[in-house]
């Protein structure tokens, strides 16, 4: 875990909520001048605290009207079987998140799709035949009432 002071935490909070903020504005908001602010941000990037910067896209504006969560159980939980499944999921563009779980479900996967027919095709041709898959249970989202990236700072 990174050793962060209060200024680092304020920098991270500002960047997490507004990744396109200029260095000058960021420095102003946290009470620094621009050069030390930039040094701190670069240091946080180099330490891996800041992993990247992304635009938040509206899936429906891009034709992805369906979001599905799939709960996947595998036939084996041996490390090589888990890794093989994770690699297969990494190569599927529709799969946006993959989380290994503790309990009777091995993975929860977030999938986006253009429509129900496209999702059904993805499910039967890509997800269920993936390496080591024993069962898949899916839930389609009806609405998203909170989508807060990052962590509370």
C-alpha positions in Angstrom: 0.0 0.0 0.0 1.3 3.4 -0.9 2.3 5.9 1.8 0.1 8.9 0.9 -0.1 12.2 2.6 -3.2 14.5 2.7 -2.1 16.4 -0.5 -1.6 13.1 -2.4 -5.1 12.0 -1.3 -6.6 15.3 -2.5 -4.8 15.0 -5.8 -6.2 11.5 -6.3 -9.7 12.6 -5.3 -9.6 15.4 -7.8 -8.1 13.3 -10.6 -10.6 10.5 -9.9 -13.6 12.8 -10.3 -12.1 14.8 -13.2 -9.3 13.1 -15.1 -9.0 15.9 -17.7 -8.3 18.6 -15.2 -5.2 20.7 -16.2 -2.2 20.6 -14.0 -2.5 24.3 -13.2 -6.2 23.9 -12.0 -5.3 20.7 -10.1 -2.4 22.5 -8.4 -4.7 25.4 -7.5 -7.4 23.0 -6.0 -4.9 21.3 -3.7 -2.9 24.3 -2.7 0.3 23.7 -4.7 2.1 25.4 -7.5 2.2 23.6 -10.8 5.7 22.1 -10.8 5.5 20.2 -7.5 1.9 19.2 -8.4 3.1 17.6 -11.6 6.0 15.9 -9.8 3.6 14.4 -7.3 1.2 13.2 -10.0 4.1 11.6 -12.0 5.3 9.9 -8.8 1.8 8.5 -8.2 1.8 7.2 -11.8 5.2 5.7 -11.5 4.3 4.0 -8.2 1.2 2.5 -9.9 -1.3 4.3 -7.6 -2.6 6.0 -10.8 -3.0 3.2 -13.3 -4.4 5.2 -16.2 -6.8 7.8 -17.5 -10.0 6.9 -19.3 -13.0 8.5 -20.9 -16.4 7.4 -19.5 -18.5 6.4 -22.5 -22.2 6.0 -22.7 -22.8 2.4 -23.9 -26.3 3.1 -25.2 -25.0 6.0 -27.4 -22.6 3.4 -28.9 -25.2 0.8 -29.6 -24.6 -1.4 -26.5 -28.1 -1.5 -25.0 -27.6 -4.6 -22.8 -25.4 -5.1 -19.7 -25.3 -8.6 -18.3 -23.6 -10.1 -15.2 -22.7 -13.7 -15.6 -21.9 -16.0 -12.7 -19.6 -18.7 -13.9 -18.7 -22.0 -12.1 -15.8 -23.9 -13.4 -15.2 -27.7 -13.4 -11.8 -27.3 -11.7 -10.3 -24.6 -9.5 -6.8 -25.7 -10.2 -4.6 -22.6 -10.8 -3.9 -23.6 -14.4 -7.6 -24.0 -15.1 -8.4 -20.7 -13.5 -5.7 -18.9 -15.5 -6.8 -20.6 -18.8 -10.4 -19.3 -18.2 -9.1 -15.8 -17.4 -7.0 -15.7 -20.6 -10.0 -16.7 -22.6 -12.1 -13.9 -21.1 -9.4 -11.4 -21.7 -9.6 -12.0 -25.4 -13.4 -11.3 -25.6 -14.2 -7.7 -26.3 -17.8 -8.0 -24.9 -16.4 -9.0 -21.5 -15.6 -5.7 -19.6 -14.8 -7.0 -16.1 -13.8 -10.4 -14.7 -13.7 -11.0 -10.9 -12.7 -14.2 -9.2 -14.9 -14.9 -6.2 -14.7 -16.8 -3.0 -17.6 -19.2 -2.6 -19.7 -21.5 -4.8 -19.4 -19.2 -7.9 -15.9 -18.9 -9.3 -16.2 -15.8 -11.4 -18.6 -12.9 -12.0 -18.3 -11.3 -15.4 -19.7 -8.0 -16.7 -20.7 -8.3 -20.4 -22.0 -5.6 -22.7 -24.0 -6.4 -25.9 -25.8 -4.6 -28.6 -29.1 -6.5 -28.1 -30.6 -9.7 -26.6 -29.9 -11.7 -29.8 -26.2 -10.7 -29.8 -25.9 -11.6 -26.2 -27.5 -15.0 -26.7 -25.0 -15.7 -29.5 -22.1 -14.6 -27.3 -23.4 -16.8 -24.5 -23.7 -19.9 -26.6 -20.8 -19.5 -28.9 -18.1 -17.9 -26.6 -18.9 -18.0 -22.9 -20.4 -21.4 -22.2 -17.8 -23.2 -24.5 -14.9 -21.4 -22.8 -12.2 -23.5 -21.1 -13.4 -25.4 -18.0 -16.8 -23.8 -17.8 -19.3 -26.0 -15.9 -22.3 -23.6 -15.6 -23.3 -20.0 -16.3 -26.1 -18.1 -14.7 -26.9 -14.7 -16.1 -28.7 -11.6 -15.0 -29.6 -8.7 -17.3 -29.5 -5.3 -15.7 -32.7 -3.3 -15.8 -31.2 0.0 -14.7 -28.0 1.3 -13.1 -28.7 3.6 -10.2 -25.1 4.1 -9.2 -21.9 3.8 -11.2 -19.0 5.3 -9.2 -15.5 4.4 -10.5 -12.5 4.2 -8.2 -12.4 4.2 -4.5 -13.7 6.5 -1.7 -11.0 9.1 -0.8 
